Amino acid sequence: DWCYVSGRVNILECSLLTQIFFEKLLSCDDFKDVLANMSNTTLKDYFTHVKHLYEYETLLDEYYYSQLYEIRSLSPDNAICDFFLMRNDIINLKNFLKSKACGTSVDKYFRGTIDKNKYDNACNGKTASLPELVNESISLFKRSMATVKKEELPFIIDLIIDGVYLKYIESICKRIEVEIVKRYMMAYQFFKGFEAIRRAVVLRFDMDILNKYYLERFDKKHVFRKLAKNTAWTSEKTFRDIMAETHCNASLQEIGAVIHTMLSNTSQNISFRYEVLTDDYLLDMIRPVKYTPFGPERVFGYLCGLTTEVFNLKLVLGGKVHKIGNNFLKERLRKAYV
């Protein structure tokens, strides 16, 4: 079933940009040089004039979603592609619920898996055709409206939806039979939850609120519940003991560098370093599927590479347009898939 789409991925993968390309793009000081480099890529039709560099975000989104939706249309199961599109569903759902709570309009709809008209249907009780993610979030939102102050609702909505999203990743894993993709998704879930809890600890946030809205759907023995206690952060040994006790999917040895970085410096300013570390770790985890001739893992790996590529392009092109220093950009550049 995956042979045809895997063949298409084999072709598309040949066009992915290398680490050397991004380093070369970073070294460009003139817009004409940037454009010349872009003209040697599959994006040449999108960037035909210097003025297009100022429209980099819109053009890169068009490129990304055209590739993603093509792969989705060819795939026998949408779960692989929906993992990437679901992030936009999260943004759309947050914006929709905040507009309901605050009486405002939604300015922008991001391309995901759910039609924007269905959000209204969900609020009116028509939930049959919607993912559990949406139904759970709306249910929790309605319950919280009676007890939360109006000015606090946008923040609570973020907590509710982010928490439901992390739990929903587990249900996606059940639809996927490939072990390496399952491990990737569970590591992704862990890293996202870990960072949110770390920020809450650094900011001395009320953990009762975090447990009530962000972690409501996780049982008491889950690693996130353990980490949501301040005592978990007293030492690296305490942290490692919790990880071993909860049988985290990512091995302690593999995520040792991430743990050390987070616990050796509790400053909020290390968030970008954590994001670079975890993004690179996840891409390294999935990279071996390049040598699998066909299958869902082959498709998933390509989409991971494409997502990273577009992130790097937005980072570098945005940096050039806004005259941001190369060192700042280089620190935040992710590893390329090829």
N, C-alpha and C positions, 0 to 999 in steps of 0.2 A: 504493500500500500504506500510505503514511503519512498519507493524507488524514484518515481518521477520528480517529486519535489526535491529529493536529495540531489538528483542530477542537476536541477536548476540551481541549487545552492552551490554545487561544485563550480559552476560557471561564475556565479555572483561573487563567490569567495575570492576568486582571482583578482577582483577589482578592489578589494579592501586595502586600505592605506597602511603602510608600515610605520614603525617607530621612527625610522630615518626620515620619512616624509614629514612627520610632525616637527621634528627637530629642525629640518630645513625651513619649514614654514615659519617657525619661531624666529629664525635668524633673519628673515626678510624685514627690511626697514622701510621699504617703499611699497605702496599699494599696487603698483604695476608688477612688482616682483611677486607679490602675494597672488595676484590674478594669474600671472604666468604659471605659477605652480599649480593653481587650481585647474588650469586649462589642460593639464596633463593627467587629469583624473576623470572618473565617470561623472563628476559633477560639472564638467566643462559646459554643458548646455544650460546649467543653472546660473553660472557666473560668467557671462559674456562681456560684461562691462564693469568698470570700477564701481559704478553706482550700486551694483548688486551686492557689493561687500557690506553696504549699509543695511541691506535687507537679508543679511545672512541667516537670521533666526527663522524667518518665514520660509526661505528657500530650502534650508536644511530640513525643516519639518516636512515640507512637501516631498523631498527626496526620501526621507526616512519612512514616512507612512506609505508611500507608493510601493516601496520594497516590502514593508511589513504586511500590507494588505494583499499583495500579490502572493507572498508565501502562504498567508492564511487561506487564500482561496484555493491553493493547490494541496493543502495539507488534509489528510484524512481525519484528523482530530484537531479542533481549534485550541485545545488546552495549552499547547506549546506557545502559540502566538499570543493567546489571551493573557499570559503571564506578563507580557510587555505592555499590552494595551490597558490592562487593568489599573495601572498607575494613573492613567488619565481618568478612568472611572472614579477613582478616589477623589481626585481634584474636583471633578464635576459634581460629585455627591456632596462634598464639603460646601462648595459654592451654592448649590441648590438649597441645602438645609439652612445655611446662614442667611440666604435671601428670605426664606420662610420665617426664620426667627426674628430678623431685623426689618422685614418689610421692604427689602431692596430688590433690585433686578439683577440678573446674572449677565455680566458683560460679555463673557466669552465661554464657548463650549469647546472642549478639547476632544479630539478624536479617540474614542475608546470602543468598548463592546456594547454599550447600552445607548439606545436612542434617547435623546434629551426629553422627548415627550413622555417617556415611561416613568420619569421621576415623579411627575404630577400624579400619574396613575397609582404609583406606589403609596403616595401620601393619602390617596382616597381609598386605600384598601385593596386595589387591584394588583396583587403581588404574584400571581401564578407564574408569569413568564419571566420573572426577575431573579437574578442570582441571590443566593443566601446573603451575600455581602450587603446588598442594598436593603433587603428586608430586615435583617438584624440591625443595621445602622439606624434605619427609620424608626424601628420599634424602640430602641434605646433612646433615641432623640425625643420621641413623644413622651416617654416616661420621665425624662430629665427636665422637660419644659415646665413641669408643675413645681419643681423644687429648686431650680437654678435661676439666679437673677438674670434678667435679660442681657445686661452688659457682659455677663460671664459666658453666655451661651456659645459665641463663636469659638472660644477656647475649649469649652467642653465638647463641642462638635468635633473639633480636631482630635481630641483624645479618644472619643468614642469610635470614630471611623478608622483612625490609625490602628487601634486595638483590634477591631473587627477584621481589618485587612490582614493583620499578622496571623490571626487565627484562620482566616479564609485560605491562606496559602497552604495550610495543612490539607484542606479538602481538595485543592488542585493536585497535590502530590498523590492523593489516592487514585486520581484518574490517570496517572502516568506510571508506566511499568518499568521505565529505565532507571536503574539505580543511581547513576551519576547525576542525572537531572534532579532526582529526588534529593540527593545530598546537597546539590547546589541550592535548591529552593529552601531547604531547612537551614542551611548556613546563612543564606540571605535573610531569612526570618530572624534568626538569632542576632545577626549583626545590627539589624534595624531596631529590634527591641532593646538590645544592649545599649545602643547609643542614646535612645530616648530616656532610658532609666538613668544612665550616667549623667545626662544633662539635668535631670530632675534632682539628683543627689547634689551636684555642684551648685545648683540654684537654691538648695534647701527647700525644695518644693514639698508641699503637703502630700506625703505618700498615701494617705487615706483616699485622697481624691484620685491619685494615679491608680490605685487598686480598684476603686469603684468604677471608674469610667474606661481606663485604658486596658486594664487587665481582667475585667469582669468575666470574660469567657475562658480564661485559663484556670485550670484547677490549682489547688493550694500547693501541690508538689512540683509544679512547673518551674523551670529555671528562672523565668521572669519574676515569679512571685518571690523566690528566694533572693534575687538580686534587688528587689524593691525594698529590702530592709537595709537601713544604713550600716548595720554591722557587717554586711557583706563586703563593704569597701574599706575595711580597716587595714587590711594587708593583702598582699598578693597570694599568700598561703590560704587565707580565709576564702578568697575568691576562687582559687583553684579547687579547694575542698568542695565548694558548692557545685562547681562544674562537674567534678567527678561523681558527686552524689546524685546529680540529676541526669547523668548519662547524656550530656550534650552530643548532638550528632557530629559536630566538628571536633576533632581530637584536640586535646590540650596542647600537644606538641605543635600541631599545625597552626593554631591560633595564638601561640605563645608570644609572638612579636606584637600582636594586636593588644593582648592583655597587658603586656609590659608597658607599651606606649600609653595606654589609658590610665593605668594605675600609678605610673611614675610622674604623671603631670595631670593634675585635675583642672587645669585652666580650660576655660571655654574655647580658647583660641586654637586648641589642638583638634577641633572637630574636623577641619579640612584634611589633616594628616590621617585621621582615623578613616575618613571616607576614601582617601586614596589607597590606604593599606587594604581596606576590606574589598574595594572594587578590584584591585589588582589580585588579591587572593582568590576571589571568585572567578576571575577570568583565567587564572592559572589552573584552577580546579577543573574548569570545563574544557580547556584547550586540547587535551588529548583526544577529544572526539573528532578533531580534524582528520584523524587517521582511521575513522570509521567510515566505510564506503557509503552506507545509507542507513536511515533510521531516524526516529524523532530526535535523538541526541545530536545527530549531525545538523539538523535544522536548528535546534536550540542553540548550539554552539555558534553558528553563523549569526543568529539574531543577537546573541550576547556581543559578538564582535562588532556588528553593525551599530548597536546601541552605544558602545564605547567609542566607536569612530565618530559618530555624530556629536557625542558629548565633547570629545577633544576638538573637533572642528569649531563648535560653538565657543569653546573656551579660547582658542587661539584667534579666530577671526574676530570675536568680540573684543579680545584684548587689543588687537591691532586697531580696530575702529575707535576704541575708547582710550587708546594710548596708555595701556597698562604695561608695566615693566616686565621684561622677559623672565626674570627670576621668579616673580610672583606667579606667572603662568606655568613655568616649568615645574614648580613645586606641586602644582595641581593637575598636571598632565597624567593621564592614565596610560598603562601599558597597552600597546596595540595587540590585536588578536593574531595578526600575521607578522 
